[in-house]
Amino acid sequence: MLQGALRAAGALLAVLLAAYSLYLAFTSNFNLGNLLVWVLSAALCAYVVFCAPVNRWLTGTAAGHITLWVLGLGGAVYAALLAFVAFSGHANTAAGTEKALIVLGAGLRGDKPSLVLRCRLDAAYDYAVQNPGAVIVTTGGQGRDEWVPEGQAMRDYLIAKGLAPERVLAECRSTSTEENFAFARRLMQENGMDTDIPIAYATNAFHCYRAGRYARMAGFAEARALPARTPPQSVLPCYLREALAVAYYWVFRRVDGGPLQGMVGLMSLQKHFFYKG
């Protein structure tokens, strides 16, 4: 009876994941997070259909036992990475006294910020209202499926919400988080700003850890996180992807190098290889 209940629960979860996969396919751009959800959905559906022979193989053969151990160890490591991503985003948060806030890009739909990006921008707007002396720097180049550079669309969004145009600088050439910070720093210097002062950066909470590391790589001595919420419908793909991106960063210390360089666009919210040259 217990086995039947577990199989029914697995079947229900498989149906929900399959429906969610279809939702992602029609409402968001292709990226590694969505791919991971699709793979997870397909694997669970296949297991529900073929659970009896799969279980016999896993429990009755040496190869099956090894596979179970590998899956268990991999699952434990992945769970630990997900927990790290979930909690690390709320460390070293902005003090509210920074003189500059860099808003990291996250893709457009046409010329409008995506839902994930709007969460970052709304957090940046609230911060700017509470800290009227802070300059806001929006960042991001133009993707092939985007009508305008991300930095420009982000600046327009913040001005439309009520920020004074002179408070918002737009960096419109970057194609990765590393470039977001490097080009933003250069833009600040060109506008006579001291880049040695503490700065804040706005991104979704799951992305704060890596963003902080790239801020330091770009030369910001002290960078503090302004963690924005993540839309509920984007939590699963974003966290699944970010867990792998964190592991990749720990190995290579960057995302524009290493043997998986061609997957940078899948690892990054900004899809480096989809940008216009």
C-alpha positions in Angstrom: 0.0 0.0 0.0 2.8 2.4 0.9 4.5 1.6 -2.4 1.4 2.4 -4.3 1.0 5.7 -2.4 4.6 6.6 -3.2 4.1 5.8 -6.9 0.9 7.9 -7.0 2.8 10.8 -5.4 5.6 10.4 -7.9 3.1 10.4 -10.7 1.5 13.6 -9.5 4.9 15.3 -9.1 5.8 14.2 -12.6 2.6 15.7 -14.0 3.2 19.0 -12.2 6.8 19.2 -13.3 5.8 18.4 -16.9 3.2 21.2 -16.8 5.7 23.6 -15.3 8.2 22.6 -18.0 5.7 23.6 -20.7 5.0 26.9 -18.9 8.7 27.7 -18.9 9.0 26.8 -22.6 6.4 29.3 -23.6 7.1 32.1 -21.1 10.9 32.4 -20.8 14.1 32.2 -22.8 16.1 29.1 -23.1 18.8 28.8 -20.4 20.5 26.1 -18.3 17.9 26.5 -15.4 15.0 25.7 -17.7 17.0 22.8 -19.3 17.6 21.3 -15.8 13.9 21.5 -15.1 13.1 19.8 -18.3 15.6 17.0 -17.7 14.3 16.5 -14.1 10.8 16.3 -15.4 11.7 13.8 -18.2 13.6 11.6 -15.7 10.8 11.6 -13.2 8.2 10.8 -15.9 10.4 7.9 -17.2 10.9 6.6 -13.7 7.1 6.6 -12.9 6.4 4.7 -16.1 9.3 2.1 -15.7 9.6 2.1 -11.9 9.3 -1.7 -11.5 12.1 -2.8 -13.8 14.2 0.2 -12.7 13.8 -0.7 -9.1 14.7 -4.3 -9.7 17.9 -3.2 -11.5 18.9 -0.7 -8.8 18.4 -3.1 -6.0 19.3 -6.3 -7.6 22.6 -5.6 -9.5 26.0 -4.4 -8.6 25.8 -1.7 -11.3 22.5 -0.6 -9.8 23.9 -0.4 -6.3 26.8 1.8 -7.6 24.3 4.0 -9.5 22.3 4.4 -6.3 25.4 5.5 -4.3 26.4 7.9 -7.1 22.9 9.4 -7.3 22.7 9.7 -3.5 26.1 11.4 -3.2 25.4 13.7 -6.1 22.0 14.6 -4.7 23.5 15.4 -1.3 26.2 17.6 -2.9 23.6 19.4 -5.0 21.3 19.9 -2.0 24.2 21.4 -0.1 24.9 23.8 -3.0 21.3 24.8 -3.1 21.3 25.5 0.6 24.4 27.6 0.2 22.9 29.6 -2.6 19.7 30.2 -0.6 21.5 31.5 2.5 24.6 33.3 1.1 22.5 35.9 -0.7 21.6 37.5 2.6 25.1 38.0 3.8 27.0 41.3 3.6 23.9 43.3 2.8 23.9 47.0 1.9 24.1 49.4 4.8 22.1 52.1 3.1 24.9 54.6 3.2 26.6 53.7 -0.1 27.0 56.4 -2.7 26.5 54.2 -5.7 24.3 51.2 -6.5 25.0 49.0 -9.5 22.0 47.1 -10.9 22.9 43.9 -12.7 21.1 43.1 -15.9 19.0 40.0 -16.4 17.4 40.0 -19.8 14.6 41.8 -21.6 11.4 40.8 -23.3 11.5 43.1 -26.3 12.3 46.4 -24.7 10.8 45.7 -21.3 12.6 44.2 -18.3 11.9 40.6 -17.6 10.1 39.7 -14.4 13.3 38.6 -12.7 14.9 41.9 -13.8 11.9 44.0 -12.6 12.5 42.5 -9.1 16.0 43.9 -9.2 14.9 47.3 -10.4 12.1 47.6 -7.9 14.6 46.9 -5.1 17.0 49.4 -6.6 14.2 52.0 -6.8 13.3 51.5 -3.1 16.9 51.9 -2.2 17.3 55.0 -4.3 14.2 56.6 -2.7 15.6 55.9 0.8 19.1 57.1 -0.1 18.7 60.2 -2.3 22.4 60.8 -2.5 23.2 57.5 -4.2 23.9 57.3 -7.9 22.3 54.4 -9.7 24.2 52.6 -12.5 22.2 50.2 -14.7 24.2 47.6 -16.7 23.7 45.3 -19.6 24.2 45.1 -23.4 21.8 44.2 -26.1 20.9 40.5 -26.8 19.9 39.3 -30.2 16.3 38.9 -29.1 16.2 42.3 -27.3 15.2 45.6 -29.0 17.4 47.9 -26.9 20.4 47.4 -24.6 19.4 46.2 -21.1 21.1 49.1 -19.4 19.0 51.6 -21.4 15.7 49.8 -20.7 16.6 49.5 -17.0 17.3 53.3 -16.9 14.1 54.1 -18.6 12.2 51.8 -16.1 13.7 53.6 -13.1 13.0 57.1 -14.5 9.4 56.1 -15.4 9.0 55.1 -11.7 10.1 58.5 -10.6 13.9 58.7 -10.3 15.6 61.9 -11.7 17.4 61.2 -15.0 20.6 62.7 -13.7 20.8 60.1 -10.9 20.8 57.1 -13.3 23.8 56.2 -15.5 23.4 53.5 -18.1 26.2 51.1 -19.1 25.0 49.4 -22.3 27.9 47.1 -23.5 28.4 44.4 -20.9 27.6 40.8 -21.7 28.3 39.1 -18.3 28.3 39.8 -14.6 32.0 40.4 -14.7 31.6 43.0 -17.4 28.7 44.5 -15.6 31.0 45.5 -12.8 34.1 46.3 -14.9 32.3 48.6 -17.3 30.2 50.2 -14.5 33.4 51.0 -12.7 34.8 52.6 -15.8 31.6 54.6 -16.4 31.7 55.9 -12.8 35.3 57.0 -13.2 34.4 58.8 -16.5 31.7 60.7 -14.5 34.2 61.8 -11.9 33.1 59.3 -9.2 35.4 57.8 -6.6 35.3 54.0 -7.2 37.2 53.3 -3.9 34.1 54.0 -1.8 31.8 51.2 -0.7 29.2 50.4 -3.3 26.1 48.3 -3.4 24.8 46.0 -6.1 21.3 44.9 -6.8 20.5 41.4 -8.0 18.3 38.6 -7.0 19.2 36.9 -3.7 20.3 33.7 -5.3 22.9 35.6 -7.4 24.4 37.8 -4.7 27.3 35.5 -3.7 28.9 35.3 -7.2 28.1 38.9 -7.9 30.0 40.0 -4.9 33.0 38.0 -5.9 33.0 39.5 -9.4 32.6 43.0 -7.9 35.9 42.5 -6.1 37.5 41.1 -9.2 36.5 44.3 -11.0 38.3 46.4 -8.4 35.6 47.4 -6.0 37.3 47.1 -2.6 34.0 47.0 -0.7 30.8 45.8 -2.4 27.6 45.0 -0.5 24.5 43.1 -1.7 21.0 44.4 -2.1 19.2 41.1 -2.5 16.0 41.3 -4.5 13.2 38.7 -4.3 12.9 36.0 -7.0 9.5 35.5 -8.6 7.9 32.2 -7.4 7.7 30.8 -10.9 11.4 31.4 -11.5 12.7 30.0 -8.2 13.3 26.4 -9.3 15.2 27.1 -12.6 17.2 30.0 -11.1 18.4 28.1 -8.1 19.1 24.9 -10.0 21.3 26.9 -12.4 23.0 29.0 -9.8 24.0 25.9 -7.8 26.0 24.7 -10.8 27.3 28.2 -11.5 28.7 28.5 -8.0 30.4 25.1 -8.3 31.9 26.2 -11.6 33.1 29.5 -10.1 34.8 27.7 -7.2 36.7 25.5 -9.7 37.6 28.2 -12.3 37.1 31.5 -10.4 35.4 33.0 -13.4 32.8 32.2 -16.0 34.6 33.3 -19.1 37.2 30.6 -19.0 37.6 26.8 -18.4 36.6 23.8 -20.4 32.9 24.8 -20.4 33.5 28.3 -21.8 30.9 27.6 -24.5 28.2 27.1 -21.9 28.7 30.6 -20.4 25.5 31.7 -22.1 23.6 28.9 -20.4 25.2 29.5 -17.0 24.6 33.3 -17.1 21.2 35.0 -16.8 22.5 37.2 -19.6 23.4 34.6 -22.3 26.8 35.8 -23.3 26.9 34.1 -26.7 23.4 35.4 -27.6 24.7 39.0 -27.5 25.3 41.1 -30.6 28.9 41.5 -31.5 
